[in-house]
């Protein structure tokens, strides 16, 4: 019986271990952590004959080495243990690659980008499902890719949100590849912007059909020189479309032009989409492009878009209290996403920001704060740094409140005092200083907002 070792006891790692077990492998699943929750999972997986080793780093001196090592997305691809494993000639792949090996006969739509991935992936999946297709969303959202591979019946399509972490450890070759945006992110892992770009670009080069956001500054500069056969999109109209085919907005309609010689065709009114912001119009264009290039009819697209409520944690409207909208944008984990969040809501705003800071250029975000925020409440590890930056820029209406539990009631008070239209959680930071992930952070914000309204 072949031996497989899976690193990382998250959703992806567990699904990978189960898939290997289903295929007749002897499986060990390991994780460096030893929390009570992981110990509970350890006991559950033991009943499936999957060995779980906690507090464990990969040991390579054993004479009983595995034939295959599968790495969860959160585990860096270049840690010394994995470099040594590859030098020893042990096949090492990511969880996404394992899923791809079993799901290759199925056409994929793969969505990557710095921002906009989740909304675009969710919208594409909803359109495909409205058209009657079995098309689960997986990868960075929804199911782990290996969970889809475990299903008794193969889906009609796989709709994957694919992060740079998942691309670098897989050979995924989708039917349709979508690139939403590109700005500096994850540089602590990928080191250089060029390396980060090249990882993303590999997914698109492997794609049979390519869709790009032509309104993204970085991607727009590359244009047809780098991507001559792609379908480009633009919310600014036909005159701004890169190349002679693509999808654009004109007179309030999404318009498609599938070939250089085809007649443009209006597909759906932009107003059918409930979500606010130009960035969501960009997401809409890319979603419609993927659907049309997959052969989905306009009736299904229209129905799906008009019913789409939006994505949790991305400009999610929580409640309205005394005319003030409380909006959860916890998924804004970098400066660019947080700037988009601020640009998309009414002003004046009471902004809650902070967490575990990332490398990047905060200039645009800071300018947007000065233009739109009546006050800023700072939480988490980044609070002192952000306070200093705001002070340097001559913005003094900030408070360090440290925690979400303090931020929400104080934001409500300040919103009343300043006649603000919105209380916005848009952190511009990762969540790992105080929360397991951005979802947990957003869930706590939602809970506190609803409690505040209930008690008021």
N, C-alpha and C positions, 0 to 999 in steps of 0.2 A: 504493500500500500504506500503510495507516494506521500511525503510529508510536506505540509505547508505551514508557514508561520505568518500570522497576521499581526501587525503592529498598530496598536491604538484601539481602545475599547469604546469608541463612539458608535454612532448609528452605522456609519460606513464599514467600520471594522467588523462589527457583529454580523452585518449582512454578507460581507466577504467570507467570513469564517463559515457561515451557514451554507453559502453557495459551494465552497470547496468541499464541505462535508457531504452535501447532496451529491457531488460528483465523485465521491469515493476516496477523498483524501483524509489522511490523519491530520488533525488541525490543532495547532497551539495558537492561542490569542494572548498577546501580552500588552501590558500598559505600565508605565512608570509610576502611576498614581495608585493609591490604596484606599480611596474613600469608601464609606459605608455603602453608598449607592453601587460602586463597582463590585464590592464584595457580594452584594445581593445578585448582581448580574452574573458573577462568577458561579454562584450556586445554581442559578437557572440554566446556564449554558452547560454545566456539568451533566445535567439530565439529558442533554442532546449529544453527549460524548464529545464535547468540545472543551479542551483543557484551557483554563485561563490562569495566567501567571501575573500577579500584581506586584508592583514595586520592582519591576524587572527591566533591565537593559539587555539588549541582545548579546548573548554570549557566543563567541565564535571559535573557542578552543575545543569545543566538543567534537568527538569523532562522528557524532550522529547529527550531521547538519541537514537542514531541510533542502528540498529540491527547489522550493519556491518561497519567496518572501513577498507579502502584499502589504503595502504601506497606506495607512489612512491619510486623507488630505491634509490634516493638521500637522503631520510629522514632516519636518523639512527633509527634502530629497538629498541634501548634501551633508547630513550629519556624519561624523567619522565612522560610526558603525555601518552605515549603509554604503559608504565609499568602500570600506574594507570588504563588505559582502560582495559587491560587484567585482572587486579585484579578484576575489576567490572564485568567480565564475558562477555564483549562485544567481539564478534568474530573480530579478527584483522588479516589481511592477506596482503601480498604484491601484487602488480599489476601482477606479474608473476603467482602467485597462482590463481588469478581470471581468467586469460587467460587459465591456465592449466585445470581448472574445466570445461571449455567449449570445450577444444581441446584434452581432454584425449583419445577419440577414435582414434586420429591421431598419428602415430608413430613419435617420436621426435629424432633428433640427437642434443644433448646438449654439447656444448664445453665450458670448463672452464679452468682456468690457470692464472698465473700472467702475462705472456707475450705470444704472438703468437695466442691469441684467435681470433682476428679480421681477420687476414690473413687466418687462418685455417677455420673459419666459412664461409668467403667469397668464398673460394675455394670449400668447400663442397657444398655450395648452387649452385655454378655455375655448378659443375659436375652433381648434381641431376637435375638441370633445363635443361642441355644439353641432359640428358637422357630422356627428355620429361615429367618430373614430375613437378607438381605444388608444389614447395618447397621454400617458402619465407624465407629469413634470417630475424631474429627478435631478440628482447631482447636488448642487448647492442649496436647492430648495426641495420641498416635497420628499419623495422617497430617496434613499440612497440608490445609486444606480444598480448595485447588486441585488437590492430588494426587487427591482423590476425584472432582473434576470431570474430571480427565484420563482416568479409567478408561474402557475401551471400552464398558462397560455401566453404566447408571445403577443405583445401589443402590435397595433397597426403602425404606430410611430412612437419614437422616444423623443421627448422634448427635454433637453438637458441644459440646465444652467451650469456652465463649466468655468471654474476659477482657474487662475494661472497655476495654482498648486496641482490641480487635476490634469491640466494639459501637460505639464512637464514630466509627468510619470505615466503617460499613456500615448497610444498611437491612433487615437480616435480620428475617424475619417467620415464626417457627417455628409448626408445628402445636401443639407442647407446649413451654412455657417453664418451667424449674425454677429457683427462687432458693433457694440452700442456706443462706447466712448473710450477715450484713452487719456489718462492723466497720471502723474506719479502716485504710486501706492505700493504697499508691500515691499518697499525698498530695503527694509531690514532683512528680508529674506532673499530678494532677487538681486540686491547690491546696486545694480545700475539700471537706468531707464531703458537703455538699449537691450539689456538682457530681458527685462520685463516685456518690452515690445516684441522681441523675437519669440518669446514663449507664446504670447497671444497669437502672433502672426502664423505660427505653425498650425494652429487649429484651422485657420481660414485657408491656408495653402492646401490643407488636406481635404477641404470641403469642395464638393462637386459644384455647388452654387454658392456665391458669396453675396451677402447684403451688408452694406456699410452705412453708418450715420454720417452723411455728408456735411452736417452742420457742426460736427465735432472739429474743433480747431486743428488738432494734431492730425487726425485722419484725413481731413480735407486737404492739408498741405501735401500729403502723400499722393492722393488722387489716382489718376489713371496711370501715372508713371510706375507706381508699385502694384496697382490692382486694376489692370486694364479690362478685365472681363466681369468686374463686379457690377451688381445693381446698387446704385447710390440713392440716398433719400435726402430730401430737404423740405423743411417746413416753410421755407422762404419763397417757394414757387419754382416754376419750370426754368426760369432764367438762371437759377442757382444750382440746378441739377448738374452734377459732374457726369460727363459722358452723355450718350444719347438714349439711355434706357434707365428706368428706375421708377421711383414713387415720390410724389411731391404733393404739397397742399396748394390749392388754387381756388379762390372764391369760396372758401370754407369747406371745400371737399378734398378728400384723399383721391388723388388721380394716379393711375398706373400707365406706364408706357413700357411694354414688355420687350420691344425690339426697336432698333433704330428706325424702322419704316412703319411700325404699327401706329394706329390712331390712338391718342390718349383717351382713357376711359375713366369716368368718375365712378368711384367704388362706394364711398360712404361719407356722410357729413361728419366733420370733425366734432361738431356739437353733440354727437351721439355718445362720446366718451365723457364720463362723469368727472374724471380726475382733472385737477387744475395744473397749469404750468406748461410752458413751451416744451420742457424736457419730456413731458408725457405725450405731447403731440409727436415728438420724435420717436418715442417708444411705440406709439400707435402706428406710425408709418412703417417701422421695421416689422411689426407684428403682421400688418396687412400684407407686406411684401412676402414674408415667409409663407403665409397662408395661400396667397395667390400663386406663388411659385410651386407650391405643393398641390395645386389644382383645386383648392377649396372655393366653392361658389360664393358669390357676394351676399346672398340671403343669409347664409350661416354666419358670415363675418359680421354683418349688420346686427343680427340677433345677439351674438356673443358680446360685441362691444357695448351695445346699449344696456346690457344687463350686468356688465362687469363692475363690481363695487370698488375695485382698487386692491392694494396689497397692504396687509398689516405692517405697521412700523415704517411705512413710507408715505409721509403726508396723510396719515390716517386720522380722520376726524373722529375724536373720542366723544365729545359732548359740547353743548353750548350752555353757558351759565351767565345770566344777566347780560346777554348779548356778546359775551366773549367766547370765541371758539378755542377749544383745547385740542391741539394737533400733535400727534405722535410721529416724529420723524427719526426714531431711534436708529434706523438703518443708515442714516447719514453718518458714516464712520470716518469720513475724511473731509478736508476743507472744501473741495469742489462740490461734493454732495450737499454739504451744509449750506453753501452759498446758493445752490439751486433751491433748497428748501426755503430759505429766507425770501428769495426772489418770487416764490410761488404763492406766498400768502399776503393777505392785506396788512397794511401797516396802520398805526404803530404796533410793534410786536414786543412782548416780553419773552426773551430768549433764555432757555435753559441749555447750557453747553458744558462740555468737559468730559473727562474720563481718562483713558490712557492715550496720550498724544501720539500722533504718527508724524513721520517726516513729510514735508511737503511745503508748498507755497501758500501761506495764509492771506496774502495781500488782498485778493478779490473778496474773500470772506469777511475780512476786517472792514473793508470799504462798505460792504453790504450791511454790516452791523451798524456802522455809523449812520447810514442812510435810513435804516428801517427800525432799529431797536430802540424802544423807549427805556429799556433797562435789560441788563444781562445778569443772570444768576449762574454762578460757576460751581460745578461739582467735580469731585474726583481728583486724581493726581495732577491733572493739567491745570487745575484752577489757579495756582499762583503764577504759573507761566503766562496763561491767558490774561490774567489781571495785569501783569506787567506790560504785555503787548498793548492792551487797550489803553493803559496809562500813557505809554509812549506815544500813542496816536492821538492823544488829547481827548479820549473818551473816558469819562469818570463815573458814569452811571451804572456801575457794576457792583455786585456783592459776592463774596465767597461764602456759599451756604453749605458746601461739602457734600451733602447727600440729597437724593431725590425726595426723601421724606420731608426735608425742610424746604426744598425748592418749590414744590407744587403749591402749598398754602401761601407762601410768600409771593409767588408769581400771581396768584389770584388777587392778593391784596394790591400789588403794584399795577396790575391790569386795571383795576377799578380806579385807583388813584390817577393813573396816566391816561384813562379812557382808551386803553389799548383794545384793538380788535381781536388779537390772537395771543394765546400762550402757546409757544412752540418749543417742544423738545427736539432739538436738532444738534447733536453733541459735537460733531466734527472730530470724534475720537472713537477708538475702540472701547469696548466695555469691560475689559478683563481686569481692571483694577478693583471693580466693585461687583461685577456680574459675570455669569458664565458666558453670556453672549448678548448680542444686541436685542434679541427677542425677549430675554428675561428682563432687560432694562426697560424696554418698551411696555412689557406687561405690567411692570411695577408702576410706571407712569400712568398707564390706563387705570389701574386699580386705585391709585391715589386720587386721580381726577374724579372718578366716579364716586369715591367715598366723600370727597370734598363737596361735590354737588348734592349728594344724598344728605349730608349733614348740615347743609346750608339752607 
